[in-house]
């Protein structure tokens, strides 16, 4: 198995395998630089794949790898992802194009969690578009760069995307069992989507990448719970931890995205998840003073 633009791919793959097993004998380095003898082409924004013609995006991705060197432990890749809550769109939400922003967002689709039925929409337009993108990119890019799938932002964050922050927080306080029933459905859908993505991307052959440029020989993801900054440790342990643990157990490598100082209270709970490999903390806007 070879990659045109990463001649030592097999050696690098083995280095990443050792890293996740805790056996790496050195830090791993992610470094990309333009080739000296070419005019560099920028990497296309993956959210552009949600709408419009794919051919120019695929062409730009190939031009990007052709005009750059992927040094040290860097593996060239492109992620098929349409929005931060791409996963919620696979369960029925709609992705909205933001013309003046870099980010697409999803539009909540649930008005209540009472007797709700949340499931993987295999016949939905966003799963069909996801498969189309994967097939089109792999047709032209296999053997040149790794095509990887979107992160699955599940559990409470998925319900926020489907239902809204304020309604969810209210139900967590007043109707907790209703929230748990919805979370169980999201959890089941996440396992189904993860398996479907792994098959479509042939993760068994090529492995996977996350948004930080980290490679794993199997399924890799970046679980998170941005809502955690708004809830207590007890509520996190009740509403998030069991489902988050299931997400992590369905992956071969994980790094949890702990976002902001108000989320630090959950660090001890996260460290109790046996199969969680790493925690990445983002200090958050306004954390540093003007003298930092």
N, C-alpha and C positions, 0 to 999 in steps of 0.2 A: 504494500500500500504506500503510495507516494503522493506528494503535493508538488506541483511544478514550481510554486513560488516559496516553498519551504523544503529545500533538498534534504535536510536532515530531520524531516518530520518524525520518522520512527524513533530517532534518538531523543527528540524533544518530548515525544509522547511518553517515552519511558521515564524521562525526568519528571514530568507532571504526575505520572502514576506513583513514583516514589514520594513526591510531595504530599499527595493526599493520604498516603500510607504512613506519613510521619517519618520517612526514611531518607529524605533529601539531604545531601551533604553540603548544601549551599542555598542561599536565597535565590529565588527565581526572578528573572528580570523581564519586564515587558518594555520593548523599545522598537519604534518604527521610524525609519528615516527615508526621505526621498532619495532615489538613485541619482548618482552624480551626473549621469549621462542622459537624463530625460527630464521633461517638464512634468512635475508632479500633478496628478489629478486627485481631487479630494474624494473622500469616501462619501457615497450618497447617504442621505438620511433615511433610515429604515421606515419611518412613518410615511414616507412618500409612497410606499408599496400599497397602502390601503386603498388608494384611488388611482385611476388612470392607467396609462400604458406602462408595462413593465420593461419592455425592451431597452429603453434608454437608461433605466436604473441598473439593469443587469450589465449593460455595456459600460456604465460608469464604474461599477464595482470591479469589473475585470480590468479596466484602465487603471484603477487605483492600485490593485495588487501588482500590475505590470510596472508601475512607476515608483514602487517603494520596496525597500528591503525590510524584512521582518527578522530582527536581530535577536540573539540570545534565545529566550524561551517563548518568544512571540510566535503565534500561529495565525496566519491570515484567515479571517472569517467574516461572515455577514449574517446578521440576525434578522429573521423574518418576524417582525413585530410591528403592529399598527398603532399602538397607544400604550400608556402605562397600564391600563386595565383591559388589554386585549382579551384576557381570559374571560372577563365579564361579558364581552361581546359574543363569545362562543356559547354563552348561556342565555342570550336573548337581548342584551343591551345593544344600543346602536352607537357606532363610532361617528363622532361629529368632526368635520374638517374645520381647523382653525387657520384661516388664511394668513393672519398677521402674527401667528405664533409658530414655534417649532414643534409644539406638542398637540396631538389629537387627544380628545377626551371622549368618554362615553356618556351617554344620556341615560339616567336611571329609568328603569322600565317597570318597577314594582310599586304599587300603591299601598300594599299591605303584605305582611308575612303570614297572615292567617290563612291556613290551608293552601299555602303556596306550593307550587311544583317547580323546582329548579332543576334543570338537567342540561346535559351536553347536547346542543342543537346541531346534530350532524348534517341536517339538511338546511341549516341556516346559511345566509349569504356570507357571513364572516368566516365560518369554517371552510366553505367552498372557496372563498378568496384566499384563505391561508394555504389550502392545499394547492391551489393554482400557483401561488407564489413559490412554494417549496418545489413543485415539479418543474416550473420554468427555470428557476435559479439552478437547481441541481442538474438539469439537462445541459446547461452551458458551463457550470462551475465545478462540478465534481472532478476531483483530481487536481484542482487549482487552488481552491480555498474551501474551508469548512462552512457549510450552510447549517445554521442552528436555529432553534425555535425560540419563541417568546417566553419570557418568564411568566410563571403562573402566580399571579397575585391573588391568593385564595383567602379562605377563612373570613375574618371580619372585614378586611379591606375589600374583598369581593362583594360582600353585602352592602358596604358603603357605596360602591359603584352601581350596584343594581337597585338600591333602595334609598340611599341618601344618609348623610351622617346624623342629622338630628332625629329623624324617625327611628333609626337603628338604636341610638343611645337611649331614647325613650323606651323602646321595647325591651332593651336589655334590663332596664330598671323595673318595668311594669309587667312584662310578659316574657320572662327569661326562657321558659320552655319552648315558646314559639321561635325564639332566636336559635336555640339549640337544634330544633328540627330543621330550620333553614340551613344551618351550618353543616349538618350531616349530609344534606343534599349537595351542597357546594363541595364538600369533601369527596363525595362519591364521584362527582363530575370531574374534579381535579385529577383523580386517578385515571379516569377514562381518557381525558384529554392528554395527559402526560404519556400514556401508552400509545395513543394515536399519533402524537407528534414523534415519539421515538421511532415508530414504524415508518412514518413518512420520510423522516430524515435519515433513516438507516443509522441510528446511533450505535448499534452493535458493531458496525464496520468503522464509522468515522469518529465516534465519540461526540462530545458536546462542548460548547463554549458558553460562558456567561458574559454579561455586559462589561465586566472588568477585564476581559481578555484572558480569563483563566480557562484552561482546558482540563477536561477529565475524559478518561476512556469510556465512560458510560454517561448516564443522565446527570446533568449538573443544573442547579437552580439557585436563585437568590430569594428565599422566602423573606417576607417582611410583614409588619403590621403597623402602619402609620397611625391607625386609630389608637394604638397603645398609649400615646402621649396624653390621651383624654380619659383614661380609665385607671383604676387602682390596680395594685398588684393582685389582689384577690379576684377582681373581675377578669384580669388578664389570664390568671390561672384557670378560671372557670370557663370563660368563653373562647379563649384563643389557644391556650397551651395544648389541649388534647388534639385539636385539628392541625395545628402547626406541627406537632410531633408526627402525625400521619403523613403530612406533606414531606417532611424531612426523611422519613423512613422509606418513602417511595423513590428517593434519589440515591445516586452513588456518591455525590459530592455536593455540599451545600455551604453557603456563606450567608449568614443572616444580616440583613440590612437594618441596623438599629439607628433610627433617625431622630436626632435631637436630644437635648439634655433631659426633657421630660420623660423620655423613654428609658432612661438609665435605670429606673427603679425595677425594671423587669430583667436585668442582667442575670441575677441569681437564678431565676426560673429558666432562662435560656440555657444557662450552663448546666442545668440538670437534664437537658435533652441529650441522651447518650450518643446519638448518631450525628449531631450537629458538629460540623468540622470547624467552622470559624464564625466570628462575629465581627462585622465591620461597622464601626460607630461613626455617624456623621454628627458633628457638633451642633449644626443647626444655625439658621440665620440669627444674628444678634448675639451669638454666644461669646465672641471675642470682643474685647473693648477696643477703643480707637488706638491704643498703644501696643496692640499685639504685633 
